[in-house]
């Protein structure tokens, strides 16, 4: 892109040879002519002095003003040259001078933009302003001279440079926005990470504290359980020692019972004092008594079942052996079987009451345990009453039966006497072995012993009846 020298040269030629364009007097024209000659020779400083002198003589001389701008441009004084071109545009010198001046202003702006270095946003912004200013000046020159091809080409070139710079600025702005957004996201992420880190640390501390608290509670619970176990062991050991002492005292009391009756009240008093010594001892003894009664109740229940099975078998054998008189043979046995069943039911109910008493005793409720034991004792009494009633009915039937053989009666008497002696011997042994334990024998124990003795006598009586009835069987008449 070149300064519009041809226009200047044409203007100079017009100034020299066209009196219609140059309106100065002879002195002004001679000064401009001399300055133009020096301008052609490249003597720009003397030429500038000539144009300035001409302007002083004729301040409205457009030629002197415009040519000063061209000369200042050649001398490198761009700002002063731009000022003279704008002054020429403001003067009424015609479209041709205005178009040439605007063209040169566009070129000055383009050169300033092209001479700027750097690709930063601020520098690119300044370039964009200069290229836009250049394009605007070229656009004005093209409006005044529409057929000027060079002006049109320079206008498009300035616009192209402006668009390229604008694109770079837009890209820079986009990158800055993205970086800003990314920085904001990074800041938010960092805050979230810091928050999560604090939360995790707080949660970890809470978990550690909770874990330590649970471990401490577990350790305290284990220590407490260990202390309770140790205490229970000590209590059990003390109870065993006291039980051994009481047993030794009871044995001594049993030995001294036959020697002196005066020792019995003393020993009874000592036994009562030992029984009332501690609450724990009474509960332990009650538990032992409960276990003994439960064992005896279970034994009595098993014996009841055996007796019922035996009675049923005997009834079946008797009915097979004496089918001619079923009323005489089966009625006593059915009554005995029914009595045994009733007694068995009572024993089962007593057994349930005993189990409830054991549970209450384990729970530490001695009052309810005593109530259940009393109910069990009532059921055992009911069973004893059933057996006593059955024995009374059997004795009445035995009195009415006058057809017994003397041999069977003697044998039955001998068996009953032997069994009675055996029972008395067993009772004597039990009394001798537990002479010192009478004070702790419960009514339920005595009732169970009575029921067992009653069952033994009934079993002996039924055996005798069976032998008597089998002895009366008639021989079968042979029909062959």
C-alpha positions in Angstrom: 0.0 0.0 0.0 1.5 3.3 -1.2 0.8 6.9 -0.3 -1.3 8.6 -3.0 1.7 10.3 -4.7 0.3 10.3 -8.1 -2.6 12.3 -6.8 -0.2 14.6 -5.2 1.8 14.8 -8.4 -1.3 15.5 -10.4 -2.3 18.1 -8.0 1.1 19.6 -8.2 0.9 19.6 -11.9 -2.5 21.2 -11.7 -1.1 23.7 -9.3 1.7 24.5 -11.8 -0.2 24.5 -15.1 -3.9 25.1 -14.3 -4.7 28.6 -13.3 -8.4 27.5 -12.7 -7.4 25.3 -9.8 -4.6 27.4 -8.2 -6.2 30.6 -6.8 -3.1 32.2 -5.2 -1.4 35.3 -6.2 1.9 35.4 -8.0 4.0 35.1 -4.9 1.9 32.1 -3.6 2.1 30.3 -7.0 5.8 30.9 -7.3 6.4 29.5 -3.8 4.3 26.4 -4.5 6.0 25.9 -7.9 9.4 26.1 -6.3 8.4 23.7 -3.4 7.0 21.2 -5.9 10.3 21.2 -7.8 12.2 20.5 -4.6 9.6 17.7 -3.7 10.3 16.0 -7.0 14.0 16.1 -6.3 13.5 14.5 -2.9 14.4 17.7 -1.1 11.5 17.4 1.4 12.6 19.8 4.1 13.0 22.8 1.7 9.8 21.8 0.0 8.0 21.9 3.3 9.3 25.4 4.0 8.0 26.6 0.6 4.5 25.1 1.3 4.4 26.7 4.8 5.3 30.1 3.4 2.7 29.8 0.7 0.1 28.8 3.4 1.0 31.9 5.4 0.4 34.1 2.4 -2.9 32.3 1.6 -4.3 30.3 4.6 -7.1 29.0 2.4 -4.7 27.4 -0.2 -5.8 23.7 -0.2 -2.8 22.9 -2.4 -0.3 24.2 0.2 -2.1 22.4 3.0 -2.4 19.0 1.2 1.2 19.1 -0.1 2.4 19.8 3.4 0.7 16.6 4.6 2.5 14.6 1.8 5.9 16.2 2.6 5.5 15.6 6.4 4.6 11.9 5.6 7.9 11.6 3.7 9.8 13.1 6.6 8.3 10.5 8.9 6.1 12.9 10.8 2.9 10.8 10.7 0.9 12.6 13.3 1.5 16.1 11.7 0.8 14.7 8.3 -2.5 13.3 9.5 -3.4 16.7 10.9 -2.7 18.4 7.6 -4.8 15.8 5.7 -7.8 16.4 8.0 -7.3 20.1 7.5 -7.4 19.7 3.8 -10.6 17.7 4.1 -12.2 20.4 6.1 -11.2 23.1 3.5 -13.4 23.5 0.5 -11.0 22.0 -2.0 -13.4 19.7 -3.8 -14.1 15.9 -3.9 -10.8 15.0 -5.5 -8.7 16.6 -2.7 -11.0 15.1 0.0 -10.9 11.6 -1.6 -7.1 11.8 -1.8 -6.8 13.0 1.8 -9.1 10.3 3.1 -7.2 7.7 1.2 -3.9 8.8 2.8 -5.6 8.8 6.3 -6.7 5.2 5.7 -3.2 4.3 4.8 -1.7 6.0 7.9 -4.2 4.0 10.1 -3.4 0.7 8.3 0.4 1.2 8.7 -0.1 2.0 12.5 -2.1 -1.2 12.9 0.4 -3.3 10.9 3.3 -1.9 12.9 1.8 -3.0 16.3 3.5 -6.1 17.8 2.1 -8.5 20.4 -0.9 -10.9 20.5 -2.3 -10.0 23.8 -5.9 -9.0 24.2 -5.1 -5.3 24.8 -2.7 -5.1 21.9 -5.1 -6.9 19.6 -7.9 -4.5 20.7 -5.7 -1.5 19.6 -5.0 -3.2 16.3 -8.6 -3.8 15.7 -9.4 -0.1 16.3 -6.8 1.0 13.8 -7.9 -1.4 11.1 -11.5 -0.3 11.7 -10.4 3.3 11.4 -8.5 2.5 8.2 -11.5 0.8 6.7 -13.7 3.7 7.6 -11.3 6.2 5.8 -11.1 4.0 2.7 -14.9 3.7 2.8 -15.2 7.6 2.8 -12.6 7.9 -0.1 -14.5 5.3 -2.1 -17.8 7.2 -1.6 -16.2 10.3 -3.0 -14.4 8.4 -5.8 -16.5 5.2 -6.6 -14.5 4.2 -9.5 -11.2 4.1 -7.7 -10.2 0.4 -7.8 -7.2 0.7 -5.5 -9.3 2.3 -2.8 -11.8 -0.5 -3.0 -9.0 -3.1 -2.8 -7.5 -1.4 0.3 -10.9 -1.2 1.9 -11.4 -5.0 1.6 -7.9 -5.6 2.9 -8.5 -3.5 6.0 -11.8 -5.2 6.7 -10.2 -8.6 6.3 -7.5 -7.7 8.8 -10.2 -6.4 11.2 -12.2 -9.6 10.9 -9.2 -11.8 11.6 -8.3 -9.8 14.7 -11.9 -9.8 15.9 -11.9 -13.6 15.5 -8.7 -13.9 17.5 -10.3 -11.6 20.2 -13.4 -13.7 20.3 -11.3 -16.9 20.7 -9.3 -15.3 23.4 -12.6 -14.2 25.1 -14.0 -17.7 24.8 -10.8 -19.2 26.3 -10.9 -16.7 29.1 -14.6 -17.5 29.8 -13.8 -21.2 29.8 -10.8 -20.7 32.0 -12.9 -18.6 34.3 -15.6 -21.2 34.4 -13.0 -24.0 34.9 -11.4 -22.0 37.7 -14.8 -21.6 39.3 -15.6 -25.3 38.9 -12.1 -26.1 40.4 -12.8 -23.7 43.3 -16.2 -25.3 43.9 -14.7 -28.8 43.6 -11.9 -27.8 46.0 -14.5 -26.5 48.5 -16.5 -29.7 48.1 -13.4 -31.8 48.6 -12.5 -29.8 51.7 -16.1 -30.2 53.0 -16.0 -33.9 52.3 -12.6 -34.2 53.9 -14.0 -32.4 57.0 -17.1 -34.6 56.9 -15.1 -37.8 56.5 -12.8 -36.8 59.3 -15.7 -35.9 61.5 -17.4 -39.2 60.6 -14.2 -41.1 61.1 -13.8 -39.5 64.5 -17.4 -40.3 65.3 -17.0 -43.9 64.2 -13.8 -44.2 66.3 -15.5 -42.6 69.3 -18.5 -44.9 68.9 -16.3 -47.9 68.4 -14.3 -47.0 71.5 -17.5 -46.5 73.5 -18.8 -49.9 72.4 -15.6 -51.5 73.2 -15.6 -49.8 76.6 -19.2 -50.9 77.2 -18.3 -54.5 76.1 -15.3 -54.5 78.4 -17.3 -53.2 81.3 -20.0 -55.8 80.6 -17.4 -58.6 80.5 -15.9 -57.4 83.7 -19.4 -57.2 85.3 -20.2 -60.7 84.1 -16.9 -62.0 85.4 -17.6 -60.4 88.7 -21.0 -61.9 88.8 -19.6 -65.3 87.9 -17.0 -65.0 90.6 -19.6 -64.0 93.1 -21.9 -66.9 92.1 -19.0 -69.3 92.4 -18.2 -68.0 95.8 -21.9 -68.2 96.8 -22.1 -71.8 95.5 -18.9 -72.7 97.3 -20.2 -71.2 100.5 -23.6 -73.0 100.0 -21.8 -76.3 99.4 -19.7 -75.8 102.5 -22.8 -74.9 104.6 -24.6 -77.9 103.1 -21.8 -80.2 104.1 -21.8 -78.7 107.6 -25.5 -79.1 107.9 -25.3 -82.7 106.7 -22.6 -83.5 109.2 -24.7 -81.9 111.9 -27.8 -83.9 110.8 -25.8 -87.1 110.9 -24.6 -86.3 114.4 -28.2 -85.5 115.3 -29.4 -88.9 113.9 -26.7 -90.7 115.9 -27.6 -88.9 119.1 -31.3 -89.3 118.6 -31.4 -92.8 120.0 -29.1 -92.0 123.0 -30.8 -89.0 124.4 -34.2 -87.3 123.9 -32.9 -84.2 125.4 -30.5 -83.7 122.5 -33.4 -83.8 120.0 -34.9 -80.4 120.9 -31.4 -78.9 120.9 -30.6 -80.4 117.5 -34.0 -79.4 116.2 -33.4 -75.9 117.4 -30.0 -75.9 115.7 -31.6 -77.2 112.5 -34.1 -74.4 112.5 -31.4 -71.9 113.1 -29.4 -73.3 110.2 -32.5 -73.2 108.1 -33.1 -69.5 108.9 -29.5 -68.4 108.6 -29.5 -66.9 105.1 -32.0 -66.3 102.4 -29.8 -67.8 99.7 -29.5 -71.1 101.6 -33.3 -71.3 101.8 -33.7 -70.7 98.2 -31.0 -73.3 97.3 -32.7 -75.9 99.6 -36.1 -75.1 98.1 -34.6 -75.7 94.7 -33.1 -79.0 95.8 -36.5 -80.1 97.3 -38.2 -79.0 94.1 -35.8 -81.2 92.1 -36.4 -84.2 94.4 -40.2 -83.8 94.2 -40.1 -83.4 90.5 -38.0 -86.6 90.2 -40.3 -88.5 92.4 -43.4 -87.2 90.6 -41.8 -88.4 87.3 -41.1 -91.8 88.8 -44.6 -92.1 90.0 -45.9 -91.1 86.6 -43.9 -93.9 85.0 -45.1 -96.4 87.5 -48.7 -95.3 86.9 -48.2 -96.0 83.2 -46.7 -99.4 83.9 -49.6 -100.3 86.3 -52.1 -99.2 83.7 -50.5 -101.4 81.0 -50.4 -104.3 83.4 -54.0 -103.8 84.4 -55.0 -103.7 80.7 -53.1 -106.9 80.0 -54.6 -108.7 83.0 -58.1 -107.6 81.9 -57.5 -108.9 78.4 -56.1 -112.2 79.7 -59.0 -112.6 82.2 -61.6 -111.9 79.6 -60.0 -114.6 77.3 -59.7 -117.1 80.2 -63.3 -116.7 81.5 -65.6 -115.7 78.7 -68.6 -117.3 80.3 -68.9 -114.8 83.2 -67.6 -111.4 81.9 -69.3 -109.3 84.6 -67.6 -111.1 87.5 -64.1 -111.1 85.9 -63.9 -107.6 84.2 -65.8 -105.3 86.6 -63.1 -105.0 89.3 -60.3 -104.7 86.8 -62.1 -102.0 84.9 -62.7 -100.1 88.1 -59.0 -100.4 89.0 -57.9 -99.3 85.5 -60.2 -96.3 85.7 -58.8 -95.4 89.1 -55.3 -95.7 87.8 -56.1 -93.5 84.8 -57.6 -90.8 87.0 -54.6 -91.0 89.3 -52.3 -90.8 86.3 -54.1 -87.6 85.1 -53.7 -86.1 88.5 -50.0 -87.0 88.6 -49.5 -85.4 85.1 -51.2 -82.2 86.3 -49.0 -82.3 89.4 -46.0 -82.7 87.1 -47.0 -79.6 85.1 -47.4 -77.6 88.3 -44.0 -78.8 89.4 -42.5 -77.6 86.1 -44.1 -74.2 86.6 -42.8 -74.0 90.2 -39.3 -74.8 88.9 -39.5 -71.9 86.4 -40.8 -69.5 89.1 -38.0 -70.6 91.4 -35.4 -69.9 88.7 -36.9 -66.5 88.1 -36.5 -65.8 91.9 -40.2 -65.6 92.6 -40.4 -67.8 95.7 -44.0 -66.8 96.5 -45.4 -68.1 93.1 -43.2 -71.1 93.3 -44.7 -72.0 96.7 -48.2 -71.6 95.2 -47.4 -73.9 92.3 -45.9 -76.5 94.7 -49.1 -76.3 96.8 -51.2 -76.9 93.7 -49.0 -79.8 92.7 -49.4 -81.2 96.3 -53.2 -80.9 95.9 -53.1 -82.9 92.6 -51.0 -85.6 94.3 -53.5 -85.8 97.1 -56.2 -86.2 94.5 -54.3 -89.1 93.0 -53.9 -90.6 96.4 -57.6 -90.3 97.0 -58.3 -92.1 93.7 -56.0 -94.9 94.6 -57.5 -95.1 98.2 -61.0 -95.3 96.8 -60.0 -98.0 94.3 -58.4 -100.0 97.2 -61.5 -99.6 99.3 -63.7 -100.9 96.5 -61.3 -103.8 96.0 -61.4 -104.7 99.6 -65.2 -104.7 99.6 -65.2 -107.0 96.6 -62.7 -109.3 98.3 -65.1 -109.6 101.3 -68.0 -110.5 99.2 -66.0 -113.2 97.3 -66.5 -116.3 99.5 -65.3 -118.8 96.9 -61.7 -118.2 97.4 -59.6 -121.2 98.1 -57.7 -121.5 101.4 -54.5 -122.1 99.6 -54.8 -119.0 97.6 -55.8 -117.0 100.7 -52.8 -118.3 102.6 -50.5 -117.6 99.7 -52.0 -114.1 99.3 -51.6 -113.5 103.1 -48.0 -114.7 103.0 -47.2 -112.5 100.0 -48.9 -109.5 101.5 -47.1 -110.2 104.8 -43.8 -110.5 103.0 -44.4 -107.4 101.1 -45.5 -105.6 104.2 -42.4 -106.7 106.1 -40.3 -105.7 103.1 -42.0 -102.2 103.1 -41.6 -101.9 106.8 -37.9 -102.8 106.4 -37.5 -100.2 103.7 -39.3 -97.6 105.8 -37.1 -98.5 108.8 -34.0 -98.1 106.7 -35.2 -94.8 105.4 -36.0 -93.7 108.9 -32.7 -94.8 110.2 -30.8 -93.2 107.2 -32.6 -89.9 107.5 -33.4 -89.7 111.1 -31.9 -86.2 111.2 -33.6 -85.1 108.0 -37.2 -85.4 109.3 -37.4 -81.7 109.8 -36.9 -80.9 106.1 -39.2 -83.6 104.6 -42.1 -81.9 102.9 -45.7 -83.1 102.9 -45.5 -83.8 99.2 -42.6 -86.2 99.8 -44.7 -88.2 102.3 -47.7 -88.2 100.0 -45.6 -89.6 97.1 -44.2 -92.3 99.4 -47.8 -93.2 100.4 -48.9 -93.4 96.8 -46.0 -95.7 95.9 -46.7 -98.0 98.8 -50.4 -98.1 97.9 -49.5 -99.1 94.3 -47.3 -101.9 95.5 -50.1 -103.3 97.7 -52.6 -103.0 94.8 -50.2 -104.8 92.5 -49.9 -107.7 94.9 -53.7 -107.9 95.4 -54.3 -107.9 91.6 -51.7 -110.7 91.2 -53.5 -112.8 93.8 -56.9 -112.2 92.2 -55.5 -113.2 88.8 -54.1 -116.4 90.2 -57.4 -117.2 91.9 -59.4 -116.6 88.8 -57.1 -118.6 86.6 -57.4 -121.4 89.2 -61.2 -121.5 88.7 -61.0 -122.0 84.9 -63.2 -125.0 83.9 -61.6 -127.7 81.7 -62.6 -127.6 78.1 -64.9 -130.5 77.0 -63.4 -132.4 74.2 -65.8 -133.1 71.3 -63.6 -135.2 69.2 
